[in-house]
Amino acid sequence: MEYDNIRKLHFKADNNEDFGGGKASSFGLVTPVQRAIREQWAKEDPELRRYRSGMHYWQHLQQQILLPVTPKPLNELLKGGIRPELFHLFSFPRNYATPFLLMLAVNTYHEYMQRYATDEGLEIYFIDTLNRFDPYFVSQQARACGHNPMMVLNKIMLLRSFTWPSLVGACQEQLMVLPPPQTPQTLRLVLANYFFGDFENMLQDPQTEDPRKIFQDVQKIVSALHSVRNSHTYMVMTGPLHTQSRYRPSGGSLVAHLAGIHVCMSISDRYHYYSLEQHPFLNLRTIRVPIPVSPTKRHNRRKKTGNRYIGGRNGRPLPLGIHRSDPKGFHPKRKYLFHQLVKRGQAVGLDKFLQNRNENKKKSKK
């Protein structure tokens, strides 16, 4: 924006000087100064021409396509899903980052196909710094949604960077040269996987010659991400939290100011906590989701003798299944259980029990 020209216009308007469009009227609806400022804004951001008031912008927000995310508590937290024109930062643990982005890519493909019945205007860019892109996971989720896995994988353009300089170069060479959207149906999804995961380690590394160069590289990455920002682009990035903070992302104030929406995830022994730390128009809140626990094995609390015998008179046990009043018969309620225990070898039959008892009597007499 040409701020010097605007300052000159303000100076001439304050002195009631004529500058081609008549004198600046304080009672007019649009003064030449306001018209000049609007023209400069329109040159910088053509999208501002569509919004004449806050109500127009609110109507525009209601017409936006929201991309659903997984898990479902995030949809409730974000009131629908991912929004365009805003940079989303999800501070997730390292093991949860890549599956989250891959699921988002499949959900985007599914949502776009349901809306337009074709994938010609869909573009998905996946910048992988962890080298954990799993095509088998994408194929599995695509089949679950009823789509051809090959068509989904062909729509994902993978950019891998194994070192910090390669990451900076990939952002400048690939993102900044993307053409603007050609049709209203164009939908562009930019997924960045753990961009600033090793940011703190590089600053603390004694082999780092100039820490200022790292911050300059961060500025280059941020400018590359800003270059693709428009009403047809959805930008999502995952990254860790700062080691000494519960809500501030790793990467300094540049990353914190870049993110329009910031969501944190923390894990305890029994719950997952999803907290909305930053949003332009939603209230900040936290959702607690219990971790599903696998059912434990039900242990038998009886004593070991309980599997074989039922307590008899005078402390002497009787075999399971023998009734107190009729030693030669079976208790009707325990007949089936007794036969099952005999088959398993956990109980002895009546004949075997009587034989053992007679042998024990003979031994005791001797």
CORMO-V25810 format. One record per residue. RES is the residue in three letters. SS is DSSP state (H for helix, E for strand, L for the rest). PSI is psi in whole degrees, 0 to 359 (999 if undefined). NEAR is the number of other C-alpha atoms within 8 Angstrom. Layout:
<<RES	SS	PSI	NEAR> <RES	SS	PSI	NEAR>>
This chain:
<<MET	L	139	5> <GLU	L	90	6> <TYR	H	330	6> <ASP	H	318	6> <ASN	H	322	7> <ILE	H	323	11> <ARG	H	320	8> <LYS	H	321	8> <LEU	H	318	9> <HIS	H	320	9> <PHE	H	318	8> <LYS	H	324	11> <ALA	H	323	12> <ASP	H	329	7> <ASN	L	10	6> <ASN	L	40	8> <GLU	L	151	9> <ASP	L	130	10> <PHE	L	51	7> <GLY	L	327	4> <GLY	L	15	6> <GLY	L	172	7> <LYS	L	150	9> <ALA	L	118	11> <SER	L	129	6> <SER	L	346	5> <PHE	L	355	4> <GLY	L	159	6> <LEU	L	316	4> <VAL	L	116	6> <THR	L	162	10> <PRO	H	328	9> <VAL	H	315	11> <GLN	H	323	8> <ARG	H	320	9> <ALA	H	321	9> <ILE	H	320	9> <ARG	H	324	8> <GLU	H	320	8> <GLN	H	320	10> <TRP	H	321	11> <ALA	H	326	11> <LYS	H	322	7> <GLU	H	317	7> <ASP	L	99	7> <PRO	H	340	8> <GLU	H	337	7> <LEU	H	343	9> <ARG	H	335	7> <ARG	H	338	6> <TYR	L	106	9> <ARG	L	342	8> <SER	L	176	6> <GLY	H	328	7> <MET	H	323	6> <HIS	H	320	10> <TYR	H	324	10> <TRP	H	319	8> <GLN	H	325	8> <HIS	H	322	8> <LEU	H	325	7> <GLN	H	337	6> <GLN	L	358	6> <GLN	L	150	8> <ILE	L	121	6> <LEU	L	132	9> <LEU	E	121	12> <PRO	L	148	11> <VAL	L	164	13> <THR	L	132	10> <PRO	L	167	6> <LYS	H	328	7> <PRO	H	335	10> <LEU	H	326	11> <ASN	H	320	13> <GLU	H	325	9> <LEU	H	323	12> <LEU	H	5	9> <LYS	L	48	6> <GLY	L	324	9> <GLY	L	206	12> <ILE	E	137	11> <ARG	L	149	10> <PRO	L	167	14> <GLU	L	359	11> <LEU	L	141	11> <PHE	E	122	13> <HIS	E	128	13> <LEU	E	121	13> <PHE	E	113	12> <SER	E	90	13> <PHE	L	158	13> <PRO	L	158	10> <ARG	H	324	9> <ASN	H	340	6> <TYR	H	349	8> <ALA	H	307	13> <THR	H	313	11> <PRO	H	327	8> <PHE	H	315	10> <LEU	H	322	10> <LEU	H	320	10> <MET	H	324	12> <LEU	H	322	12> <ALA	H	317	11> <VAL	H	319	12> <ASN	H	324	11> <THR	H	317	10> <TYR	H	317	11> <HIS	H	317	10> <GLU	H	321	9> <TYR	H	320	12> <MET	H	324	10> <GLN	H	331	7> <ARG	H	317	6> <TYR	H	349	7> <ALA	L	18	7> <THR	L	157	7> <ASP	L	25	9> <GLU	L	324	4> <GLY	L	10	9> <LEU	E	132	11> <GLU	E	126	11> <ILE	E	122	12> <TYR	E	124	12> <PHE	E	112	12> <ILE	E	110	12> <ASP	E	115	14> <THR	L	346	12> <LEU	L	351	7> <ASN	L	47	8> <ARG	L	23	6> <PHE	L	125	6> <ASP	L	102	6> <PRO	H	333	7> <TYR	H	323	6> <PHE	H	320	8> <VAL	H	318	14> <SER	H	320	13> <GLN	H	316	9> <GLN	H	326	10> <ALA	H	318	13> <ARG	H	323	10> <ALA	H	329	7> <CYS	H	356	7> <GLY	L	28	6> <HIS	L	161	10> <ASN	L	122	9> <PRO	H	326	11> <MET	H	322	7> <MET	H	324	8> <VAL	H	317	14> <LEU	H	327	10> <ASN	H	337	7> <LYS	H	346	9> <ILE	E	114	11> <MET	E	114	9> <LEU	E	128	8> <LEU	E	114	9> <ARG	E	139	9> <SER	L	121	12> <PHE	L	342	9> <THR	L	167	7> <TRP	H	315	7> <PRO	H	324	6> <SER	H	328	9> <LEU	H	315	12> <VAL	H	318	11> <GLY	H	322	8> <ALA	H	321	11> <CYS	H	319	12> <GLN	H	325	12> <GLU	H	331	8> <GLN	H	315	8> <LEU	H	318	12> <MET	L	346	11> <VAL	L	6	7> <LEU	L	134	7> <PRO	L	157	4> <PRO	L	160	5> <PRO	L	135	7> <GLN	L	327	5> <THR	L	159	6> <PRO	L	339	5> <GLN	L	358	5> <THR	L	131	11> <LEU	E	122	10> <ARG	E	126	11> <LEU	E	121	12> <VAL	E	117	12> <LEU	E	123	12> <ALA	E	119	11> <ASN	E	107	15> <TYR	L	60	14> <PHE	L	311	9> <PHE	L	41	9> <GLY	L	325	9> <ASP	L	24	6> <PHE	H	312	9> <GLU	H	324	9> <ASN	H	323	7> <MET	H	324	8> <LEU	H	325	9> <GLN	H	354	7> <ASP	L	126	7> <PRO	L	342	5> <GLN	L	352	4> <THR	L	119	9> <GLU	L	311	5> <ASP	L	103	6> <PRO	H	337	8> <ARG	H	331	6> <LYS	H	328	7> <ILE	H	317	9> <PHE	H	326	8> <GLN	H	322	8> <ASP	H	323	9> <VAL	H	320	10> <GLN	H	323	9> <LYS	H	319	10> <ILE	H	318	11> <VAL	H	319	11> <SER	H	325	8> <ALA	H	322	12> <LEU	H	325	11> <HIS	H	333	7> <SER	H	335	8> <VAL	L	9	11> <ARG	L	121	11> <ASN	L	183	7> <SER	L	352	6> <HIS	L	4	10> <THR	E	133	13> <TYR	E	125	15> <MET	E	123	13> <VAL	E	133	12> <MET	E	142	13> <THR	E	154	13> <GLY	E	168	18> <PRO	L	166	13> <LEU	E	161	12> <HIS	L	145	11> <THR	L	337	5> <GLN	L	24	4> <SER	L	153	8> <ARG	L	350	6> <TYR	L	347	8> <ARG	L	129	8> <PRO	E	159	13> <SER	L	135	14> <GLY	L	358	12> <GLY	H	188	7> <SER	H	337	6> <LEU	H	315	10> <VAL	H	323	11> <ALA	H	322	10> <HIS	H	335	7> <LEU	H	321	8> <ALA	L	122	11> <GLY	L	330	12> <ILE	E	127	13> <HIS	E	125	13> <VAL	E	133	13> <CYS	E	150	13> <MET	E	130	12> <SER	E	152	9> <ILE	E	131	8> <SER	L	191	6> <ASP	L	330	4> <ARG	L	349	7> <TYR	E	155	10> <HIS	E	131	12> <TYR	E	121	12> <TYR	E	117	14> <SER	E	133	12> <LEU	E	109	13> <GLU	E	338	11> <GLN	E	131	9> <HIS	L	142	11> <PRO	L	331	6> <PHE	L	11	4> <LEU	L	152	6> <ASN	L	145	5> <LEU	L	130	9> <ARG	L	174	8> <THR	E	137	9> <ILE	E	131	9> <ARG	E	125	8> <VAL	E	123	8> <PRO	E	143	7> <ILE	L	126	7> <PRO	L	130	4> <VAL	L	133	4> <SER	L	139	4> <PRO	L	132	4> <THR	L	159	4> <LYS	L	133	4> <ARG	L	114	4> <HIS	L	147	4> <ASN	L	122	4> <ARG	L	0	4> <ARG	L	161	7> <LYS	L	166	6> <LYS	H	326	6> <THR	H	342	8> <GLY	H	339	8> <ASN	H	339	10> <ARG	L	320	11> <TYR	E	157	11> <ILE	E	139	10> <GLY	L	132	8> <GLY	L	196	9> <ARG	H	151	6> <ASN	H	30	4> <GLY	H	359	6> <ARG	L	125	7> <PRO	L	147	9> <LEU	E	151	9> <PRO	E	146	12> <LEU	L	128	11> <GLY	L	344	10> <ILE	E	128	12> <HIS	L	149	10> <ARG	L	315	6> <SER	L	335	4> <ASP	L	91	8> <PRO	L	338	8> <LYS	L	354	7> <GLY	L	175	7> <PHE	E	146	11> <HIS	L	130	9> <PRO	L	329	5> <LYS	L	344	5> <ARG	L	11	10> <LYS	H	312	10> <TYR	H	316	7> <LEU	H	322	8> <PHE	H	316	11> <HIS	H	323	8> <GLN	H	319	8> <LEU	H	327	10> <VAL	H	319	11> <LYS	H	322	7> <ARG	H	349	7> <GLY	L	11	7> <GLN	L	355	9> <ALA	L	159	13> <VAL	L	150	10> <GLY	L	171	7> <LEU	H	317	8> <ASP	H	316	6> <LYS	H	323	8> <PHE	H	316	10> <LEU	H	322	8> <GLN	H	317	8> <ASN	H	324	8> <ARG	H	320	8> <ASN	H	320	8> <GLU	H	321	8> <ASN	H	325	8> <LYS	H	318	8> <LYS	H	320	8> <LYS	H	323	7> <SER	H	327	6> <LYS	H	322	5> <LYS	L	999	4>>
